[in-house]
Amino acid sequence: MTGLHNLKPDRVVKAFERAGWVIEGQKGSHVKLSKEGNCNILSIPVHKGKPVKKGLLLNQIKRLV
């Protein structure tokens, strides 16, 4: 998984949107995503100038399985 580093938060959110997730809102610097038929809510941090770390992204994906 060498391709999961220095991911821009906007690109991460767009990737989840392409996978069928919908932005439910934003509270502070975190975007909340939900998907019909899935009871999980994803929270992606959108801190200006900071990438989404690989461990956080992998943890979010594992929660979906």
N, CA, C and O atoms as a Tinker XYZ file with bonds, in Angstrom:
   260  protein
     1  N      0.811000   -1.176000    0.000000    73     2
     2  CA     0.000000    0.000000    0.000000    64     1     3
     3  C      0.863000    1.250000    0.000000    63     2     4     5
     4  O      0.685000    2.134000    0.839000    81     3
     5  N      1.755000    1.322000   -0.899000    73     3     6
     6  CA     2.648000    2.469000   -0.943000    64     5     7
     7  C      1.961000    3.714000   -1.485000    63     6     8     9
     8  O      2.502000    4.813000   -1.358000    81     7
     9  N      0.786000    3.572000   -2.084000    73     7    10
    10  CA     0.103000    4.727000   -2.656000    64     9    11
    11  C     -0.717000    5.514000   -1.646000    63    10    12    13
    12  O     -1.290000    6.545000   -1.997000    81    11
    13  N     -0.787000    5.054000   -0.401000    73    11    14
    14  CA    -1.598000    5.736000    0.600000    64    13    15
    15  C     -0.733000    6.610000    1.501000    63    14    16    17
    16  O     -0.510000    6.278000    2.666000    81    15
    17  N     -0.254000    7.704000    0.974000    73    15    18
    18  CA     0.475000    8.655000    1.792000    64    17    19
    19  C      0.258000   10.060000    1.235000    63    18    20    21
    20  O      0.060000   10.246000    0.035000    81    19
    21  N      0.299000   11.018000    2.113000    73    19    22
    22  CA     0.078000   12.420000    1.751000    64    21    23
    23  C     -1.213000   12.618000    0.961000    63    22    24    25
    24  O     -1.223000   13.289000   -0.071000    81    23
    25  N     -2.296000   12.028000    1.453000    73    23    26
    26  CA    -3.585000   12.163000    0.786000    64    25    27
    27  C     -4.253000   13.465000    1.190000    63    26    28    29
    28  O     -4.417000   13.742000    2.379000    81    27
    29  N     -4.631000   14.252000    0.218000    73    27    30
    30  CA    -5.317000   15.503000    0.502000    64    29    31
    31  C     -6.746000   15.183000    0.930000    63    30    32    33
    32  O     -7.406000   14.350000    0.309000    81    31
    33  N     -7.227000   15.838000    1.989000    73    31    34
    34  CA    -8.570000   15.552000    2.497000    64    33    35
    35  C     -9.660000   15.689000    1.436000    63    34    36    37
    36  O    -10.600000   14.894000    1.413000    81    35
    37  N     -9.547000   16.676000    0.567000    73    35    38
    38  CA   -10.558000   16.861000   -0.477000    64    37    39
    39  C    -10.629000   15.654000   -1.401000    63    38    40    41
    40  O    -11.714000   15.248000   -1.816000    81    39
    41  N     -9.479000   15.084000   -1.719000    73    39    42
    42  CA    -9.451000   13.911000   -2.599000    64    41    43
    43  C    -10.036000   12.685000   -1.903000    63    42    44    45
    44  O    -10.682000   11.855000   -2.543000    81    43
    45  N     -9.813000   12.569000   -0.595000    73    43    46
    46  CA   -10.360000   11.444000    0.165000    64    45    47
    47  C    -11.884000   11.532000    0.182000    63    46    48    49
    48  O    -12.568000   10.533000   -0.039000    81    47
    49  N    -12.416000   12.731000    0.446000    73    47    50
    50  CA   -13.864000   12.925000    0.472000    64    49    51
    51  C    -14.457000   12.625000   -0.901000    63    50    52    53
    52  O    -15.488000   11.959000   -0.989000    81    51
    53  N    -13.829000   13.102000   -1.970000    73    51    54
    54  CA   -14.313000   12.843000   -3.333000    64    53    55
    55  C    -14.306000   11.351000   -3.654000    63    54    56    57
    56  O    -15.208000   10.859000   -4.333000    81    55
    57  N    -13.298000   10.630000   -3.172000    73    55    58
    58  CA   -13.224000    9.187000   -3.420000    64    57    59
    59  C    -14.389000    8.467000   -2.750000    63    58    60    61
    60  O    -14.989000    7.568000   -3.339000    81    59
    61  N    -14.710000    8.862000   -1.519000    73    59    62
    62  CA   -15.852000    8.251000   -0.840000    64    61    63
    63  C    -17.160000    8.625000   -1.535000    63    62    64    65
    64  O    -18.079000    7.809000   -1.605000    81    63
    65  N    -17.249000    9.847000   -2.048000    73    63    66
    66  CA   -18.450000   10.255000   -2.790000    64    65    67
    67  C    -18.624000    9.408000   -4.048000    63    66    68    69
    68  O    -19.742000    9.017000   -4.385000    81    67
    69  N    -17.534000    9.127000   -4.734000    73    67    70
    70  CA   -17.610000    8.275000   -5.927000    64    69    71
    71  C    -18.050000    6.866000   -5.564000    63    70    72    73
    72  O    -18.629000    6.164000   -6.392000    81    71
    73  N    -17.779000    6.447000   -4.327000    73    71    74
    74  CA   -18.169000    5.115000   -3.865000    64    73    75
    75  C    -19.598000    5.092000   -3.323000    63    74    76    77
    76  O    -20.047000    4.074000   -2.796000    81    75
    77  N    -20.314000    6.215000   -3.451000    73    75    78
    78  CA   -21.710000    6.239000   -3.049000    64    77    79
    79  C    -21.994000    6.908000   -1.715000    63    78    80    81
    80  O    -23.150000    6.947000   -1.293000    81    79
    81  N    -20.986000    7.432000   -1.041000    73    79    82
    82  CA   -21.177000    8.120000    0.229000    64    81    83
    83  C    -21.628000    9.554000   -0.027000    63    82    84    85
    84  O    -21.251000   10.163000   -1.028000    81    83
    85  N    -22.431000   10.082000    0.877000    73    83    86
    86  CA   -22.989000   11.430000    0.729000    64    85    87
    87  C    -22.531000   12.278000    1.910000    63    86    88    89
    88  O    -22.515000   11.809000    3.048000    81    87
    89  N    -22.161000   13.523000    1.636000    73    87    90
    90  CA   -21.768000   14.433000    2.704000    64    89    91
    91  C    -23.013000   14.832000    3.483000    63    90    92    93
    92  O    -23.951000   15.400000    2.924000    81    91
    93  N    -23.013000   14.532000    4.775000    73    91    94
    94  CA   -24.138000   14.873000    5.646000    64    93    95
    95  C    -23.940000   16.235000    6.280000    63    94    96    97
    96  O    -24.905000   16.859000    6.721000    81    95
    97  N    -22.740000   16.693000    6.332000    73    95    98
    98  CA   -22.463000   17.998000    6.922000    64    97    99
    99  C    -21.032000   18.072000    7.398000    63    98   100   101
   100  O    -20.250000   17.131000    7.262000    81    99
   101  N    -20.717000   19.224000    7.962000    73    99   102
   102  CA   -19.380000   19.433000    8.475000    64   101   103
   103  C    -19.499000   20.138000    9.811000    63   102   104   105
   104  O    -20.189000   21.151000    9.927000    81   103
   105  N    -18.831000   19.608000   10.811000    73   103   106
   106  CA   -18.798000   20.238000   12.113000    64   105   107
   107  C    -17.343000   20.524000   12.424000    63   106   108   109
   108  O    -16.536000   19.610000   12.596000    81   107
   109  N    -17.023000   21.786000   12.493000    73   107   110
   110  CA   -15.627000   22.157000   12.702000    64   109   111
   111  C    -14.822000   21.794000   11.465000    63   110   112   113
   112  O    -15.137000   22.230000   10.358000    81   111
   113  N    -13.793000   21.001000   11.659000    73   111   114
   114  CA   -12.928000   20.639000   10.542000    64   113   115
   115  C    -13.103000   19.187000   10.120000    63   114   116   117
   116  O    -12.213000   18.617000    9.489000    81   115
   117  N    -14.238000   18.580000   10.459000    73   115   118
   118  CA   -14.491000   17.187000   10.087000    64   117   119
   119  C    -15.744000   17.089000    9.219000    63   118   120   121
   120  O    -16.799000   17.624000    9.561000    81   119
   121  N    -15.605000   16.396000    8.092000    73   119   122
   122  CA   -16.731000   16.167000    7.189000    64   121   123
   123  C    -17.350000   14.823000    7.543000    63   122   124   125
   124  O    -16.645000   13.822000    7.672000    81   123
   125  N    -18.684000   14.803000    7.702000    73   123   126
   126  CA   -19.392000   13.563000    8.016000    64   125   127
   127  C    -20.016000   13.009000    6.745000    63   126   128   129
   128  O    -20.682000   13.729000    6.001000    81   127
   129  N    -19.793000   11.720000    6.505000    73   127   130
   130  CA   -20.303000   11.040000    5.323000    64   129   131
   131  C    -21.188000    9.876000    5.745000    63   130   132   133
   132  O    -20.891000    9.178000    6.715000    81   131
   133  N    -22.269000    9.673000    5.014000    73   131   134
   134  CA   -23.134000    8.526000    5.280000    64   133   135
   135  C    -23.528000    7.899000    3.951000    63   134   136   137
   136  O    -23.395000    8.503000    2.886000    81   135
   137  N    -24.018000    6.668000    4.048000    73   135   138
   138  CA   -24.415000    5.936000    2.847000    64   137   139
   139  C    -25.707000    5.195000    3.144000    63   138   140   141
   140  O    -25.858000    4.581000    4.200000    81   139
   141  N    -26.627000    5.260000    2.210000    73   139   142
   142  CA   -27.904000    4.573000    2.383000    64   141   143
   143  C    -27.657000    3.079000    2.507000    63   142   144   145
   144  O    -26.896000    2.500000    1.732000    81   143
   145  N    -28.302000    2.460000    3.482000    73   143   146
   146  CA   -28.142000    1.035000    3.697000    64   145   147
   147  C    -26.953000    0.680000    4.573000    63   146   148   149
   148  O    -26.706000   -0.498000    4.834000    81   147
   149  N    -26.211000    1.685000    5.030000    73   147   150
   150  CA   -25.057000    1.454000    5.889000    64   149   151
   151  C    -25.223000    2.311000    7.132000    63   150   152   153
   152  O    -25.400000    3.525000    7.026000    81   151
   153  N    -25.170000    1.704000    8.300000    73   151   154
   154  CA   -25.414000    2.447000    9.537000    64   153   155
   155  C    -24.184000    3.217000   10.020000    63   154   156   157
   156  O    -24.288000    3.998000   10.966000    81   155
   157  N    -23.034000    3.017000    9.399000    73   155   158
   158  CA   -21.818000    3.719000    9.803000    64   157   159
   159  C    -21.814000    5.154000    9.308000    63   158   160   161
   160  O    -22.358000    5.456000    8.246000    81   159
   161  N    -21.203000    6.029000   10.077000    73   159   162
   162  CA   -20.969000    7.408000    9.654000    64   161   163
   163  C    -19.463000    7.618000    9.681000    63   162   164   165
   164  O    -18.811000    7.384000   10.699000    81   163
   165  N    -18.919000    8.059000    8.558000    73   163   166
   166  CA   -17.485000    8.312000    8.466000    64   165   167
   167  C    -17.205000    9.767000    8.812000    63   166   168   169
   168  O    -17.987000   10.649000    8.458000    81   167
   169  N    -16.125000   10.018000    9.484000    73   167   170
   170  CA   -15.719000   11.377000    9.820000    64   169   171
   171  C    -14.302000   11.573000    9.288000    63   170   172   173
   172  O    -13.355000   10.946000    9.763000    81   171
   173  N    -14.173000   12.442000    8.307000    73   171   174
   174  CA   -12.874000   12.688000    7.675000    64   173   175
   175  C    -12.381000   14.065000    8.103000    63   174   176   177
   176  O    -13.079000   15.056000    7.888000    81   175
   177  N    -11.188000   14.153000    8.707000    73   175   178
   178  CA   -10.659000   15.454000    9.109000    64   177   179
   179  C    -10.185000   16.247000    7.891000    63   178   180   181
   180  O     -9.490000   15.724000    7.020000    81   179
   181  N    -10.572000   17.502000    7.854000    73   179   182
   182  CA   -10.172000   18.379000    6.744000    64   181   183
   183  C     -9.423000   19.556000    7.359000    63   182   184   185
   184  O     -9.956000   20.659000    7.471000    81   183
   185  N     -8.187000   19.303000    7.750000    73   183   186
   186  CA    -7.357000   20.345000    8.334000    64   185   187
   187  C     -6.509000   20.963000    7.225000    63   186   188   189
   188  O     -5.811000   20.253000    6.501000    81   187
   189  N     -6.571000   22.256000    7.098000    73   187   190
   190  CA    -5.876000   22.945000    6.018000    64   189   191
   191  C     -4.370000   22.673000    6.077000    63   190   192   193
   192  O     -3.718000   22.887000    7.099000    81   191
   193  N     -3.850000   22.203000    4.964000    73   191   194
   194  CA    -2.422000   21.962000    4.845000    64   193   195
   195  C     -1.941000   20.647000    5.419000    63   194   196   197
   196  O     -0.753000   20.341000    5.326000    81   195
   197  N     -2.839000   19.846000    6.020000    73   195   198
   198  CA    -2.423000   18.565000    6.593000    64   197   199
   199  C     -3.057000   17.422000    5.820000    63   198   200   201
   200  O     -4.256000   17.452000    5.540000    81   199
   201  N     -2.267000   16.418000    5.472000    73   199   202
   202  CA    -2.827000   15.258000    4.764000    64   201   203
   203  C     -3.568000   14.326000    5.713000    63   202   204   205
   204  O     -3.375000   14.373000    6.928000    81   203
   205  N     -4.417000   13.480000    5.143000    73   203   206
   206  CA    -5.076000   12.426000    5.912000    64   205   207
   207  C     -4.067000   11.295000    6.031000    63   206   208   209
   208  O     -3.543000   10.819000    5.025000    81   207
   209  N     -3.798000   10.871000    7.241000    73   207   210
   210  CA    -2.789000    9.837000    7.447000    64   209   211
   211  C     -3.314000    8.468000    7.041000    63   210   212   213
   212  O     -4.509000    8.184000    7.122000    81   211
   213  N     -2.387000    7.635000    6.605000    73   211   214
   214  CA    -2.717000    6.308000    6.102000    64   213   215
   215  C     -3.466000    5.477000    7.134000    63   214   216   217
   216  O     -4.447000    4.816000    6.792000    81   215
   217  N     -3.032000    5.494000    8.373000    73   215   218
   218  CA    -3.654000    4.691000    9.422000    64   217   219
   219  C     -5.107000    5.069000    9.654000    63   218   220   221
   220  O     -5.957000    4.199000    9.846000    81   219
   221  N     -5.395000    6.371000    9.637000    73   219   222
   222  CA    -6.763000    6.827000    9.822000    64   221   223
   223  C     -7.647000    6.358000    8.674000    63   222   224   225
   224  O     -8.756000    5.873000    8.899000    81   223
   225  N     -7.168000    6.497000    7.469000    73   223   226
   226  CA    -7.950000    6.083000    6.304000    64   225   227
   227  C     -8.196000    4.573000    6.311000    63   226   228   229
   228  O     -9.310000    4.128000    6.034000    81   227
   229  N     -7.176000    3.789000    6.622000    73   227   230
   230  CA    -7.346000    2.340000    6.677000    64   229   231
   231  C     -8.326000    1.943000    7.779000    63   230   232   233
   232  O     -9.109000    1.009000    7.606000    81   231
   233  N     -8.284000    2.649000    8.914000    73   231   234
   234  CA    -9.213000    2.369000   10.002000    64   233   235
   235  C    -10.650000    2.660000    9.575000    63   234   236   237
   236  O    -11.556000    1.889000    9.891000    81   235
   237  N    -10.864000    3.755000    8.864000    73   235   238
   238  CA   -12.201000    4.102000    8.387000    64   237   239
   239  C    -12.710000    3.029000    7.424000    63   238   240   241
   240  O    -13.877000    2.643000    7.487000    81   239
   241  N    -11.850000    2.553000    6.544000    73   239   242
   242  CA   -12.250000    1.527000    5.578000    64   241   243
   243  C    -12.551000    0.215000    6.285000    63   242   244   245
   244  O    -13.516000   -0.460000    5.929000    81   243
   245  N    -11.756000   -0.164000    7.273000    73   243   246
   246  CA   -11.976000   -1.414000    8.004000    64   245   247
   247  C    -13.292000   -1.391000    8.760000    63   246   248   249
   248  O    -13.929000   -2.434000    8.912000    81   247
   249  N    -13.718000   -0.217000    9.240000    73   247   250
   250  CA   -14.980000   -0.102000    9.957000    64   249   251
   251  C    -16.155000   -0.442000    9.051000    63   250   252   253
   252  O    -17.217000   -0.830000    9.538000    81   251
   253  N    -15.984000   -0.306000    7.768000    73   251   254
   254  CA   -17.071000   -0.538000    6.823000    64   253   255
   255  C    -17.296000   -2.015000    6.555000    63   254   256   257
   256  O    -18.371000   -2.401000    6.096000    81   255
   257  N    -16.327000   -2.826000    6.825000    73   255   258
   258  CA   -16.412000   -4.252000    6.515000    64   257   259
   259  C    -17.050000   -5.025000    7.638000    63   258   260
   260  O    -17.200000   -6.243000    7.542000    81   259
